[in-house]
Each structure stands twice: as C-alpha cells, then as structure tokens.
Amino acid sequence: MVPNNIFEQIEELYSRWSILDKVGKEMQLERSWQQLTSAYNYLVLVFQSKGYLTPNEINNAKQISQMLMAVQNQKIKVDQELTNEMNKHIAKMISKQ
C-alpha cells in the first residue's frame, strides 16, 4: 500500500528504519556471540591440552562467560523489541486497508 500523504510516508519510513535498525543490532549481537564462543572454545582446548588453566586464563573464561550472558540478555531484549515493532507495523498496515 502506498502512503497518501507526506506524514504517512514519514511514518512508514520511520517504521521500516526502526525494524532494520533492530535487525542490524541482532546481527551485531550474533557476531559478538560467535566471537565470544570461539574465544571460550579456545580456552576449553587449552585446558584439554594442558590439563589446567592459569589464573589469567581462568579470569578470561569468567569474563567471557559473563559477556556471553550479557549478549544473550541483550538479544532477548532486541528480539522482543523487533517483534513489538513488526506487530505495530503490521497493525498499521491492516488498519489502513
């Protein structure tokens, strides 16, 4: 459906931009998750090969674990925001028909 006036066009553009922004955030969080998981897996391999971790490696593992939890929490939040935004967008489209 093509918006009729400039205000509808602006509203439509903002809605699409907002959705794309949230999709971009999800992609960034996914990249962060992959990088952190790789780093954590590396420390697991170090442990398996040496049989122990140094205090610095243990600290790194704890930090990575905390960051993974933070990324997971952020992803949950962004997923919910994206769902809400898409539902609003769809509701507006339906109401204009």
N, C-alpha and C positions, 0 to 999 in steps of 0.2 A: 504494500500500500504506500502510495506517495503522499507525504505530508502536504497539507493545503496551504499553510502559511509559514512565515519565517519562524514563528515561535515553535510550531510543531517540528520544523526542520531542525532547529537548535536542540529541542528536547530529544529528538531521535538521534542526532549526532552524539549528544552527551551520553545517552543510554548505551549506544554502541561503543563509545570510547571507554566508558566505565567497565563494560564487560571485557573488552580487550585488555584493559589495564589489569584486571584481576586474573585473566588467563596468563598474562605476562608474569605476574607475581607467582602464580603456580609453577610456571616453567623455571623461574629462578630458584624457587624452593626445591624443585625436583633436582636441579643441577647441584645445589648445595647438599641435598641428601646423598646423591651419588658420590660426591667428593668425600664427604664425611664417612660414608660407608667404606669407601676404598681405603681411607686412612685407618679406620678401625680394623678392617680386614688385614691390612699390612701389619698392625701390631699383633694380631692373632697369629700370623705367620711367624713373626719374630719370636713370640712366646713358644710356638710349636718347635721352632728350630733350636732355640737356646734352652728351653725348659723354664725360663724365668723372664721377668721384665725388671728393668732398672726402675728406681724410684721416679725418674723423669718420664719413662715410658708409661708407668702406672698413672702418673698425673695426666699425661697426654690422653690416655684411654678414658679417664674420668671426664676430662674436658670434652672429648669427642662425644661421649655418651650424653652429656648434658646438652651439647649443641644439637645432637640428633633429636632429643626430646623437645627442644625449643623449636626446631624446624617442623617437627610433626605437629606441635600445637599451633604454629602459625599456619600450616597447611590446612588444618581443620577449620581455622577461622576464615581463611581466604575461600575455602570451598563453600562454607556457609554463606559468605558474602556474595559469592558468584551465583549460587543457587537463588538467593533472595533477589539479586539484580536481574537475573534472567526471568524469574517469575513475574517481577514488576513489568519488565519489558513485554513479556507475552500478554499479561493482563491489559496493558495499554493498547497493544495491537488488537486484541479481541474487542475491547470496548469501543474502538474507533470504527469497527465494521458495522 
